[in-house]
Amino acid sequence: MTTQVTLLTGGSTAERDVALAGAGQVAAALRRCGFDVRVIDTCSGVMTADDEARLLVDALDRAHPTAETLAALAAREDFAALVKLDALRSADLIFIVLHGEPGEGGRLQGLLELEGLRYVGSDALGSTLAMDKDVAKRLMRDAGIDTADWLCWPADGGVSAGAVEALGLPLIVKPARVGSTVGLTLVDERSELEAAIAHARRFDQTVLVEAFVDGRELTVGVLGDEALAVGEIRPQHRIFDYECKYTPGMTDEIFPAQIEPALATLLQSLALDVHRTLRLRDVSRIDFRVTSDGRAYCLEANTLPGMTTASLLPQGAAASGIDFDTLCERLCHLALTRDP
């Protein structure tokens, strides 16, 4: 009997087209593996074949959605109604290809659990912990995992001159619960801080102000209980920002990273530590900065990493001998064989 998988994708965040691009490639891979696949856009419902051809192909080549477009999509996104759809409820498995807080931050996962629906990826608890960067950093620090010093604005009383001096310049300013570096700014001067916070607040009322770690950016995917090959990210900008992530030619992504075996082993061990500390399951991607003296700082954990063949997690899998179709199939197997 053919296993029926329903993909949930789209969403109403600035990362919508990233999700759609990933869903197009995951759907094709799962069909090649023999799964019966349906696709649901969380903002418009079940996709027809024409919808898939229109929305899932070359999604990253489209213009970035405007604030007005995203607001209109958010008005139509109703997770409580979504989990009642027959295309979802009759599926053997749900494969979530969403990015951003509504679909990645635990809300959707909680509803799926309440309905008794099986899905790929971290549960509501793990998703919530990882999405909130302030909470995740506190848990990592308590577990002895290095992460850059930070404060959470406005919860920590604002960003005073003393606080800036304690953190030091430059600073990273970013929304606390948004992915894909949306709303992120590198601040070199104290005079730039207010504008950077205002920019981040367009995406989340809570903002992280974090010490900038100067060093190499490296990333490690986790599949099940296995750390994948370490990759290095070399953007044209000083940081791996949205433009560098999604503009062809602006970043060199090297898998496996050209680093000493001891450092690769350390980063893989730390990635597993972060994955377990945040109560994640099935898959994650853990990002690090490594200083010139070899000290590794965890930047963040991604519970629903990008899923195009060019995304970092699939590249790490490929460098570990796992092709894209096998990666998608293994993710389904992990969820299907897990105890309810």
RANOR-V881893 format. One record per run of one state. SS is the DSSP state (@ for helix, = for strand, . for the rest). FROM is the first residue (numbers start at 1). TO is the last residue. If there is no record, write none. Layout:
SS_FROM_TO + SS_FROM_TO
This chain:
._1_3 + =_4_9 + ._10_15 + @_16_32 + ._33_35 + =_36_41 + ._42_44 + =_45_46 + ._47_48 + @_49_55 + ._56_58 + @_59_61 + ._62_66 + @_67_76 + ._77_78 + @_79_82 + ._83_85 + @_86_89 + ._90_92 + =_93_97 + ._98_100 + @_101_104 + ._105_106 + @_107_114 + ._115_118 + =_119_119 + ._120_123 + @_124_131 + ._132_132 + @_133_142 + ._143_149 + =_150_153 + ._154_160 + @_161_167 + ._168_170 + =_171_175 + ._176_184 + =_185_187 + ._188_189 + @_190_201 + ._202_206 + =_207_211 + ._212_215 + =_216_223 + ._224_225 + =_226_235 + ._236_241 + @_242_246 + ._247_250 + =_251_255 + ._256_260 + @_261_277 + ._278_282 + =_283_290 + ._291_295 + =_296_302 + ._303_311 + @_312_319 + ._320_323 + @_324_336 + ._337_340
